[in-house]
Amino acid sequence: MKAGGSEKKQRLEASAIRLFLERGVNETSVNDIVKDAKLAKGTFYVYFKDKGELIHKMLTKMNISLLDTLIHKAKKDVDTGSDSWPCAFIRHFICFVQEQPHLLKLLHHSLLFDERSLFSLSVLNRQINDFDGFVCSFQLDGESKETAVKRFLLTMEICSVVCFNAIFYHQPDTLENITEMFIAMMRGSFALDQGGIL
């Protein structure tokens, strides 16, 4: 892809994110995106089949970048002995959404399993530093790594829902007030799964 093409694709993605945050995904059309990016409508279809493909590719890229960052931060905590990898990851996820709640709106539903999900073990291992070691912290004895990845993604979905409800609806309370309780509950869940080792 030529440099100009890459720049146009980035403009489309930047416009899409801005409009999704301002208006919502359903209320934003392809016409809105190309108008905001100051590009011809046909340019959109050079890079994306439809709005659904744009959303999927954009959110997949955002999620992989976010996971890589959070896993790296959690690894530092593990290396210093301050926490287990799953709980350190959850704590850093909560910090991220507290600092950037607008992105939680976009990420909230993107972690659900669907037929176009790119969150396969091979993709995660290839694109995220330290993912292999990280996913092992979610793995039970005799269990496949694919199952551990599903347990990790379910944990992410739980965190996403809890944070979304706490930030935007203060349910069951504000995120600040429930963070320690939530992490303790997740720690207890992991400890039960792992035979009490966390």
C-alpha positions in Angstrom: 0.0 0.0 0.0 1.4 3.4 -0.9 2.1 6.0 1.8 -0.8 8.1 0.6 -3.1 5.1 0.8 -2.0 4.4 4.4 -2.6 8.0 5.3 -6.1 7.9 3.8 -6.9 4.7 5.8 -5.7 6.4 9.0 -7.9 9.4 8.3 -10.9 7.2 7.8 -10.2 5.3 11.1 -9.6 8.6 13.0 -12.8 10.0 11.7 -14.7 6.8 12.5 -13.5 6.8 16.1 -14.3 10.5 16.6 -17.8 10.1 15.2 -18.5 6.8 17.0 -17.6 8.5 20.3 -19.7 11.7 19.5 -22.8 10.1 18.0 -22.5 6.3 18.6 -21.7 3.5 16.2 -25.3 3.0 15.0 -25.9 6.7 14.4 -22.7 7.1 12.3 -22.9 6.2 8.6 -20.2 5.6 5.9 -21.2 9.0 4.4 -20.6 10.7 7.8 -17.1 9.1 8.0 -16.0 10.0 4.5 -17.3 13.6 4.9 -15.5 14.0 8.2 -12.3 12.6 6.7 -12.7 14.8 3.6 -12.4 11.9 1.2 -14.5 10.6 -1.6 -17.0 7.8 -0.7 -15.3 5.4 -3.1 -12.1 5.7 -1.0 -13.8 4.0 1.9 -14.5 0.9 -0.1 -10.9 0.6 -1.2 -10.0 -0.3 2.4 -13.2 -1.7 3.9 -16.1 -3.8 2.6 -18.6 -2.0 4.8 -18.9 -0.2 8.1 -19.0 -3.6 10.0 -15.6 -4.5 8.6 -14.2 -1.1 9.6 -15.5 -1.5 13.1 -14.2 -5.1 13.4 -10.7 -4.3 12.1 -10.4 -1.0 14.1 -11.5 -2.5 17.4 -9.3 -5.6 16.9 -6.3 -3.4 16.4 -7.2 -1.3 19.4 -7.8 -4.3 21.6 -4.5 -6.0 20.6 -2.6 -2.8 21.3 -4.4 -2.4 24.6 -3.8 -6.0 25.7 -0.1 -5.8 24.8 0.3 -2.6 26.9 -1.7 -4.0 29.9 0.1 -7.4 29.8 3.5 -5.6 29.8 2.5 -3.5 32.8 1.1 -6.5 34.6 4.4 -8.4 34.0 6.3 -5.7 35.8 4.1 -6.3 38.8 4.6 -10.0 38.6 8.4 -9.7 38.2 8.5 -7.6 41.4 6.3 -10.1 43.3 3.6 -7.5 44.0 0.7 -9.5 42.5 -0.4 -12.4 40.4 -0.6 -11.9 36.6 -4.4 -12.1 36.3 -5.0 -9.6 39.2 -2.3 -7.2 38.1 -3.8 -7.2 34.6 -7.3 -6.5 36.0 -5.9 -3.6 38.1 -4.2 -2.1 35.1 -7.3 -2.6 33.0 -9.4 -0.7 35.6 -6.8 2.1 35.7 -6.9 2.4 31.9 -10.7 2.7 31.7 -10.8 5.2 34.6 -8.4 7.4 32.6 -10.1 6.9 29.2 -13.7 6.0 29.8 -14.7 7.2 26.3 -12.7 4.3 24.9 -14.6 1.9 27.1 -17.7 2.7 25.1 -16.0 1.4 22.0 -14.3 -1.5 23.6 -17.3 -2.6 25.7 -18.9 -4.9 23.2 -15.9 -5.7 21.1 -14.6 -8.5 23.3 -17.6 -10.7 22.7 -17.0 -13.9 20.8 -18.3 -13.7 17.2 -17.6 -15.4 13.9 -15.2 -12.8 12.8 -13.1 -12.7 16.0 -9.4 -12.4 15.5 -8.7 -13.3 19.1 -7.3 -16.8 18.2 -4.3 -18.2 20.2 -2.1 -17.9 17.1 -2.9 -14.2 16.5 -2.4 -13.3 20.2 0.9 -15.2 20.5 2.1 -13.6 17.3 1.1 -10.0 18.1 1.3 -9.6 21.9 4.6 -9.7 23.8 4.7 -12.2 26.7 1.2 -13.5 25.8 2.2 -17.2 26.1 3.4 -16.8 29.6 0.5 -14.6 30.5 -2.2 -17.0 29.3 -0.6 -19.8 31.3 -1.7 -17.9 34.4 -5.3 -18.6 33.4 -4.7 -22.3 32.6 -5.8 -25.2 34.8 -3.9 -28.4 35.0 -4.4 -30.6 32.0 -6.2 -27.8 30.1 -5.4 -26.6 26.6 -4.2 -23.1 26.0 -7.2 -22.4 23.8 -9.4 -23.0 26.8 -7.2 -20.7 28.9 -7.6 -18.0 26.2 -11.4 -18.3 26.5 -11.1 -18.0 30.3 -9.0 -14.9 29.9 -11.5 -13.4 27.3 -14.4 -14.2 29.7 -12.4 -12.4 32.5 -12.0 -9.4 30.1 -15.7 -9.4 29.4 -16.6 -9.5 33.1 -14.2 -6.6 33.7 -15.6 -4.6 30.8 -19.2 -5.0 32.0 -18.4 -4.2 35.6 -16.3 -1.1 34.7 -18.9 0.1 32.1 -21.8 -0.1 34.6 -19.7 1.4 37.5 -18.4 4.3 35.3 -21.6 5.3 33.4 -24.4 4.2 35.8 -22.6 4.0 39.2 -24.0 0.5 39.5 -23.5 -1.2 41.9 -21.4 1.9 43.0 -18.7 4.1 41.5 -15.6 2.3 40.1 -13.5 3.9 42.8 -15.6 2.4 45.5 -15.8 -1.1 44.1 -12.3 -1.6 42.6 -10.7 -3.4 45.6 -13.8 -5.5 46.3 -13.9 -6.5 42.6 -10.2 -7.4 42.5 -10.6 -9.4 45.7 -13.6 -11.3 44.2 -11.6 -12.1 41.0 -8.6 -13.1 43.1 -10.8 -15.5 45.0 -12.2 -16.9 41.8 -8.8 -17.5 40.4 -7.6 -19.1 43.6 -10.5 -21.5 43.6 -9.9 -22.4 40.0 -6.1 -22.9 40.6 -6.5 -24.8 43.9 -5.8 -21.8 46.1 -2.5 -20.7 44.7 -3.3 -17.0 43.9 
